């Protein structure tokens, strides 16, 4: 089973960087990745976090487990709404909220009337 450090080496190659450039880009000590590879050591979660922060296109699941693709495919952007659609949505929410407030106020008034008749 391949270790995370081996996938990082593959990533470095795919990014066409040297190990030193990669170490600098993620803020680790010079030679860190090569030292981890040489010792077949585990990479800490802090290093993985730095990689994902610096290279957000890297698939975290792939980096940790080796499953899936190395890079995240472009994701479709959510549909943007027109100004009119946004205004309609806000109006509907406000009407709904006002309706609930009116109903609560009416219930309160009816309760007070009922109590005053007793």
TIDONU-572468 format. One record per residue (C-alpha): z, x, y. Coordinates in steps of 0.5 Angstrom, whole numbers, padded with zeros to 4 digits, always signed. Layout:
! TIDONU-572468
ZXY...
//
This chain:
! TIDONU-572468
+0000+0000+0000-0002+0003+0007+0003+0004+0012+0003+0002+0019+0002+0009+0021-0004+0009+0017-0007+0003+0021-0005+0006+0028-0009+0013+0026-0015+0008+0024-0014+0004+0031-0014+0011+0035-0020+0013+0031-0023+0006+0033-0021+0007+0040-0024+0013+0040-0018+0017+0043-0015+0023+0041-0008+0022+0038-0005+0026+0044-0009+0021+0049-0006+0015+0045+0001+0018+0045+0001+0019+0052-0002+0012+0053+0004+0008+0050+0009+0013+0053+0011+0017+0046+0013+0024+0046+0007+0029+0045+0005+0029+0037+0009+0023+0035+0004+0019+0032+0001+0026+0028+0008+0027+0026+0010+0020+0023+0003+0021+0019+0005+0028+0017+0012+0025+0014+0009+0019+0012+0015+0016+0016+0016+0009+0019+0014+0007+0026+0019+0004+0030+0019-0003+0033+0019-0001+0040+0013+0003+0038+0009-0003+0036+0011-0007+0042+0009-0001+0046+0002-0001+0043+0001-0009+0043+0003-0008+0051-0002-0003+0052-0007-0006+0047-0007-0013+0047-0013-0014+0044-0010-0011+0037-0008-0016+0032-0001-0015+0031-0001-0018+0024-0006-0013+0022-0002-0008+0025+0004-0009+0021+0002-0012+0015-0006-0010+0014-0008-0017+0014-0014-0020+0018-0018-0016+0023-0016-0010+0027-0018-0014+0034-0016-0021+0036-0023-0025+0037-0024-0027+0043-0021-0034+0044-0024-0040+0047-0020-0041+0054-0017-0048+0055-0022-0053+0058-0020-0053+0066-0019-0060+0069-0022-0063+0075-0018-0064+0081-0019-0072+0080-0017-0071+0073-0010-0067+0075-0009-0072+0081-0010-0078+0076-0005-0075+0071+0000-0074+0076-0001-0081+0079+0000-0084+0072+0006-0080+0071+0009-0082+0077+0008-0089+0076+0011-0089+0069+0017-0085+0072+0018-0090+0078+0017-0096+0073+0023-0093+0069+0027-0093+0075+0026-0100+0077+0027-0102+0071+0034-0099+0070+0036-0101+0078+0034-0108+0076+0038-0108+0070+0044-0105+0074+0043-0111+0079+0043-0116+0074+0049-0113+0071+0053-0113+0077+0051-0120+0078+0053-0122+0072+0060-0119+0073+0061-0122+0080+0060-0129+0076+0066-0128+0072
//
